[in-house]
Amino acid sequence: MDRFSLQNKNIVITGASSGFGHHFAGVLAQAGASVVLGARRIEKIRERVEEVNAAGGKAVGVALDVLDADSIAAFLDAAEEAFGPIDVVINNAGVESGAKTYAMIDEEDWDYVMDTNLKSVWRISKMYTERVVKSGQKGGNIINISSITAYRTIKGQFPYAVSKAALVKATEVMALEGARFGIRVNALAPGYILTDVSRLLLESDQADEFRKGIPMRRYGEFEDLDGPLLLLASDASAYMTGSTIVIDGGHICSEL
Ligand SMILES: NC(=O)c1ccc[n+]([C@@H]2O[C@H](COP(=O)([O-])OP(=O)(O)OC[C@H]3O[C@@H](n4cnc5c(N)ncnc54)[C@H](OP(=O)(O)O)[C@@H]3O)[C@@H](O)[C@H]2O)c1
């Protein structure tokens, strides 16, 4: 069997209506995977599903709100109905709270960001693990989308950065505990790439100064994530679990 192939892999992606998740759907489908796209903006999901299928891929879309346990269960059910047991879960859905410091956010901001970026990852991963164990499926694979804000500090990204740092630790603990079920858990920690999550900063007056702090002197492109994504989603990474791969043009190595 080709360890680099995604042929016959059933991969679910949360937050696939825009940005990374939208891009991942095309990359994974092109590599042979069946993909299940979920997010709240169902029209955008439908459009992306049509594009992927028109390009020869296998995709279905499902309305998903990761803050709602019933919605997650329905998403996982739909994925199994469409393509059989789920091989890979990509926990990609995420939000930020809009250039606020810890002193500025209120409880609503805290809960919204932490519940979407962190609690939902635990919830989906728990529900997926229960399914893997119950079905007697050979194993599973979870990919969390963290961020370089897990490692370096920047003003105005609280509690986003806190949630992303916690995801690195969640990845390690889940890897430790999931191994007995054959479930691997790894993460990607991308640097800055222009999407709705990063727009506020990357389109601000500081954007150019900020870019100069990246050793490679450029922001990332979606395609920069493809290699690490395909590695983690495929059996090429069969002996990797608990790892977080940083993709940032060297940003976290920048000079103090
Ligand atoms: N862009 C960057 O520079 C960067 C860097 C490092 C990490 N990341 C991470 O990458 C991930 C994707 O973000 P992005 O940059 O691609 O931004 P984006 O375009 O805003 O994508 C975020 C996705 O999350 C979905 N989402 C948000 N809340 C949801 C909910 N309650 N239920 C279901 N889906 C939900 C959104 O879909 P709906 O609104 O349709 O539900 C959207 O598809 C996030 O975890 C982000 O933190 C981004």
The ligand as a MOL file (V3000), in Angstrom:
LIG
                    3D

  0  0  0     0  0            999 V3000
M  V30 BEGIN CTAB
M  V30 COUNTS 48 52 0 0 0
M  V30 BEGIN ATOM
M  V30 1 N -5.0520 32.7090 9.0900 0
M  V30 2 C -4.0250 32.5730 9.8830 0
M  V30 3 O -3.0580 33.3270 9.8170 0
M  V30 4 C -4.0020 31.4330 10.8860 0
M  V30 5 C -2.7900 31.1170 11.4810 0
M  V30 6 C -2.7300 30.0590 12.3960 0
M  V30 7 C -3.8750 29.3360 12.6670 0
M  V30 8 N -5.0520 29.6590 12.0620 0 CHG=1
M  V30 9 C -6.2300 28.8410 12.3920 0
M  V30 10 O -6.7200 28.2450 11.2090 0
M  V30 11 C -8.0790 27.8730 11.4080 0
M  V30 12 C -8.8990 28.3310 10.2130 0
M  V30 13 O -8.9630 29.7520 10.2270 0
M  V30 14 P -8.7900 30.6210 8.9140 0
M  V30 15 O -7.5880 31.4460 9.0970 0
M  V30 16 O -8.9360 29.7820 7.7250 0 CHG=-1
M  V30 17 O -10.0190 31.6670 9.0690 0
M  V30 18 P -11.5050 31.6500 8.4960 0
M  V30 19 O -11.4870 31.7970 7.0290 0
M  V30 20 O -12.2520 32.6520 9.2930 0
M  V30 21 O -12.0250 30.1950 8.8410 0
M  V30 22 C -12.5700 29.8590 10.0790 0
M  V30 23 C -13.5680 28.7430 9.8410 0
M  V30 24 O -14.0880 28.3270 11.1060 0
M  V30 25 C -15.4830 28.1600 10.9490 0
M  V30 26 N -16.1660 28.2800 12.2300 0
M  V30 27 C -16.0780 29.2750 13.1370 0
M  V30 28 N -16.9190 29.0380 14.1650 0
M  V30 29 C -17.5430 27.8600 13.8950 0
M  V30 30 C -18.5310 27.1010 14.5470 0
M  V30 31 N -19.0780 27.4920 15.7130 0
M  V30 32 N -18.9390 25.9460 13.9920 0
M  V30 33 C -18.4170 25.5300 12.8170 0
M  V30 34 N -17.4710 26.2020 12.1380 0
M  V30 35 C -17.0620 27.3740 12.6700 0
M  V30 36 C -15.9030 29.2300 9.9640 0
M  V30 37 O -17.0960 28.8420 9.3010 0
M  V30 38 P -18.5670 29.4360 9.5620 0
M  V30 39 O -18.4120 30.8590 9.9750 0
M  V30 40 O -19.2460 29.2470 8.2270 0
M  V30 41 O -19.1490 28.5550 10.6200 0
M  V30 42 C -14.7450 29.1880 8.9810 0
M  V30 43 O -14.9810 28.2180 7.9860 0
M  V30 44 C -8.5060 28.5140 12.7160 0
M  V30 45 O -8.4610 27.5470 13.7530 0
M  V30 46 C -7.4250 29.5720 12.9410 0
M  V30 47 O -7.2650 29.8860 14.2890 0
M  V30 48 C -5.1480 30.6860 11.1790 0
M  V30 END ATOM
M  V30 BEGIN BOND
M  V30 1 1 1 2
M  V30 2 2 2 3
M  V30 3 1 2 4
M  V30 4 1 4 5
M  V30 5 2 4 48
M  V30 6 2 5 6
M  V30 7 1 6 7
M  V30 8 2 7 8
M  V30 9 1 8 9
M  V30 10 1 8 48
M  V30 11 1 9 10
M  V30 12 1 9 46
M  V30 13 1 10 11
M  V30 14 1 11 12
M  V30 15 1 11 44
M  V30 16 1 12 13
M  V30 17 1 13 14
M  V30 18 2 14 15
M  V30 19 1 14 16
M  V30 20 1 14 17
M  V30 21 1 17 18
M  V30 22 2 18 19
M  V30 23 1 18 20
M  V30 24 1 18 21
M  V30 25 1 21 22
M  V30 26 1 22 23
M  V30 27 1 23 24
M  V30 28 1 23 42
M  V30 29 1 24 25
M  V30 30 1 25 26
M  V30 31 1 25 36
M  V30 32 1 26 27
M  V30 33 1 26 35
M  V30 34 2 27 28
M  V30 35 1 28 29
M  V30 36 1 29 30
M  V30 37 2 29 35
M  V30 38 1 30 31
M  V30 39 2 30 32
M  V30 40 1 32 33
M  V30 41 2 33 34
M  V30 42 1 34 35
M  V30 43 1 36 37
M  V30 44 1 36 42
M  V30 45 1 37 38
M  V30 46 2 38 39
M  V30 47 1 38 40
M  V30 48 1 38 41
M  V30 49 1 42 43
M  V30 50 1 44 45
M  V30 51 1 44 46
M  V30 52 1 46 47
M  V30 END BOND
M  V30 END CTAB
M  END
